[in-house]
Amino acid sequence: MKSMVTVKEALDLILSSVHTFDPVETLLQDANGRTLSEDIFSPHDIPGYPQSSMDGYAFAFEEGRNQYQIVGEVAAGSDQFFILEAGKAVRIFTGAAVPQGADTVLMQEKASVENEILIFSDGAIKRGDNLRAVGSEILKGSKALAKGDILNPARIGFLAGIGIDRVRCYRRPKVSILVTGNELQEIGQPLTYGQVYDSNSWTLRACLEIIGISQITRIKSADDISQLSTSLNEAMENSDLILMTGGVSVGDYDYTLRIFEACGVTQHLHKIKQKPGKPLLFGTKNKKAVFGLPGNPASVLTCFYEYVLPTIGKMMNQDISLKRQTVPIADEHVKVAGLTHFLKGVYDGQVVKLQKGQESYKLSSFSTANCLVVLPEDATRINKGDLVEIHLIP
């Protein structure tokens, strides 16, 4: 296990230790937001018949003719089949099958009808207007979506429209949040002296839910090695990813390191050259990933965005890391060399301004931030107008 690694080394080490899930067959209704593991080809021509794109009148276009005899009506969904003779027209509705022999649809706003005769002005229409040809959406056997595509509402609707009811894609992880700390009280309960409310599990749950993860288990444990070991083993039995909060430093009651050892978790790193979040701990066991996150709220959220989020992305075969930009900074800032700093900031589209309240226990300043400002490990002074890297918070 490496100790005190750089930010880049930490992320590389974590991602190289995490496995992408095997693809699974998934019902279309459960596939939104997931990554396809194979190409999908259309089993049908869509549309499978010449289709009207308007409410109006269908007929065989004849140059110079502007009157047609109306001989019937075709509604959407009708399976009526007939051949339309020259000089004849039918009333037709959007989505209905255009009769054989017809090649044009006149929209009803451009038509007038007198004694079952359709009349329209010269130049109002040309052959092929308002008619959707067979396969104009997609031809049978054509590629509909490609391996690696991420399913979204439009793609889900497209697949439904070609008759696909299930796909092979990468699943989302099951996650356990293991909350430790005798000082933690449940929200809604009164605080006694020396207690604080548990906010970290609520933060983490919200972070997970916003990326579509719903199988989340919260486990509360006292600062007791036996109870924590039991809780971690239970979490690893039922989840792919375990997020432990607190107890990763070196105090007498910081048990997470000892729990990793007791439960047979292979430790890959402990402590990163960064602020906040320096004491981050990461390990694996049987393809299960375990993070020992710091206890301070801003440290937890920073470490989630910078390390846990890319880890989940690797599991799902999807890049969900924070988007990065290089922008000018509106403030001067002085720091000591040796640690990469992740500072809460607000980017207005032109410059980024640092928030007040950068301490790792303060979540109030995080609640109004929209990015993390990344100051390199070797930097000591940032001047107003200097270009800095920011990571945009979703």
Secondary structure, DSSP 4 states (H G I P E B T S, - for coil): -EEEE-HHHHHHHHHHT-PPPPPEEEEGGG-TTPBBSS-EE-SS-BSSS-EESSSEEEE---TT--EEEEEEEE-TT-----BPPTTEEEEE-TTPBPPBT--EEEEGGG-EEETTEEE--TTS--TTTTEEPTTSSB-TTSEEE-TTPBP-HHHHHHHHHTT--EEEEPPPPPEEEEEE-TTEE-TTSPPPTT-EE--HHHHHHHHHHHTT---EEEEEE-S-HHHHHHHHHHHHHH-SEEEEES--SSSTT--HHHHHHHTTPEEEEEEESEES-TT-EEEEETTEEEEEE-SSHHHHHHHIIIIIHHHHHHHHT---SPEEEEEEBSS-EE--TTSEEEEEEEE-SS-EEEPS--STT--TTGGG--EEEEE-TT--EE-TT-EEEEEE--
